Amino acid sequence: MEKEENCSIVELNRLKFFPIMMFAIVMGLSGITIVFEKAHEMYGFPSVIGTGLLILDSLVFIIIALVYASKNVKYFSEVKKEFNHPIRINFFATTSISLLLLSVAYHPLSIDVAYYTFIVGTAIQTFLTFYTISFWINKNLELHHSNPAWFIPIVGNVLVPVAGVGFIDNNFLMYYFSIGMFFWIILTAILINRIIFHHQLAGKFIPTLFIFIAPPAVAFIAYVKINGMQFDMFASTLYNLALFFTFLLLFMYKNFLNLKFFISWWAFTFPLTAVTIASMLAHKLTGIAIYSYFAYFFMALASLVILFVIYKTLAHMLEGKICIEE
């Protein structure tokens, strides 16, 4: 009887420490789902891969959303604490980004599901953008609080046009694109200053360096869709910046070899899928062969990274090392 009570306490504590950053798993799975949907469309990959991944992605989102909703009911003070944490506040945008990515992923199968998911995701993203930026302004944040995860609520704004083209007017979508671009430039300057001239990032945040890839990659996709699928000089600039940050981080591979596993490893995944999709789109628009080579390379790399991170996540779950107090 006593053993059963102890197990029950452990399970409740796991719920108490279930982190908002778990939604980053959905971001990675959604990204690779869209990659294989585009690979089916452009390169003749079997459609069953994308469909199967979409089912898995949807189930994972529902499970994580239900678990976090349960945490909100039973441990509201812990959720409130996360919502007012100088670092974790940025991860709440993974919820809206997950919905926006699911909208993109569902678009080939169900316009209705894609539309309503887009509306809900955009509404949440709008609130979180105002809340997060006002939080940055009103709180006395220290420089060491800054890290690449600050890009997450900004990437969400640039993602709205990617999901929203065809649903609402492009002038409305430009509102979100403008916000995302403005704060991307500002945060890049802040974070480059922090990384170069101040203390190094904590080990758990080293994987978030990959988030540097996401803003230019997603911005490229958004800009091209809003601008009538034109690969002009600005589009080329955005895509090449995404390539630069990708190759820079691959060049720095030794920084990532001996890292201890954290859920933040999922930060590797979505940016890699974003630059993969951007490369596919660049190849589609220009017909330049090297962009297709980049697309295949990044698709293989993203798939391997996601499989590895899934393995590490499941292994740590079985060992009881997930959702514990820090």
Secondary structure, DSSP 4 states (H G I P E B T S, - for coil): -HHHHHHHHHHHHHHHT--GGGHHHHHHHHHHHHHHHHHHHHH---HHHHHHHHHHHHHHHHHHHHHHHHHHHH-HHHHHHHHT-TTGGGGGHHHHHHHHHHHHHHTTT-HHHHHHHHHHHHHHHHHHHHHHHHHHHHS---GGG--GGGGHHHHHHHHHHHHHBTTB-HHHHHHHHHHHHHHHHHHHHHHHHHHHHSPPPPGGGGGGGGGGGHHHHHHHHHHHHHTTS---HHHHHHHHHHHHHHHHHHHTGGGGTTPPP-GGGGGGHHHHHHHHHHHHHHHHHH--HHHHHHHHHHHHHHHHHHHHHHHHHHHHHHTT-SS---
